[in-house]
Every structure is written in structure tokens, then in C-alpha cells.
Amino acid sequence: MADDQFIRGAGMLAVLKVLESGELYGYAIVEALAKTRGNALHLGQSTIYPMLYNLEAKRLIKSRWEESGARARKYYALTKAGKTRLSQDTEQWRDITIAMASLGLEMSSPTLSPC
């Protein structure tokens, strides 16, 4: 598993990417990240929820409450600004990945290639 401080830097991008496919409630976001290859993006609720509040304060995501069964759930979705930010950050991530590969830190899996 990746170091907490390292992964927090990539956490915002990961959350935006998960929300790209549609709205999810907080715990579903935690679960989606936990299911990534190698479990490297497993961020606990104590990390995800403050991140979601921060993303919402920056207007990159929006939320709504929905009653479902015995309890209400807060669903999150990308805003237009969030989609723009995701696109920009994805491009920066690719640039960083390419630069790291040029230093010899190549990815071992062909499905994770930077391009």
C-alpha cells in the first residue's frame, strides 16, 4: 500500500475520476477506491469525507441527500468545473508519469501505460 501522504496528493484526482462515471454516495466512493489494483488507493472514511467536503467547497463536486431505506445518503457528482479540473489533472498526471518513466520508474503492467 502507498504511503498516506503520497496517496493524499493523488486522492483528489482519484475521487474525481471515480465520480466521472456518475454520482455515488460517500461509502461507495471509499469502496470503489479500495477495489483498485493493488489496493493502493484504499482511503478510509476519515480521509475521504474531509476530501469530499473540500472538493465541494471548491465547487468541483456537488451533493444531494436522498432517503434510501432506513437512512439518508449524501450523493456526490462532478460539476462542470470538476470535469474541467479532472481533465487538466489527468493531463498533468500523464506528464508526470512520462517524466518518471524517463527516470527509469516504468510501470510494470502494460495496462497502466501513461499514454
Sequence and secondary structure as in RCSB ss.txt:
>XXXX:A:sequence
MADDQFIRGAGMLAVLKVLESGELYGYAIVEALAKTRGNALHLGQSTIYPMLYNLEAKRLIKSRWEESGARARKY
YALTKAGKTRLSQDTEQWRDITIAMASLGLEMSSPTLSPC
>XXXX:A:secstr
   HHHHHHHHHHHHHHHHTT  EEHHHHHHHHHTSGGGTT   HHHHHHHHHHHHHTTSEEEEEEEETTEEEEE
EEE HHHHHHHHHHHHHHHHHHHHHHHTT   S GGG   
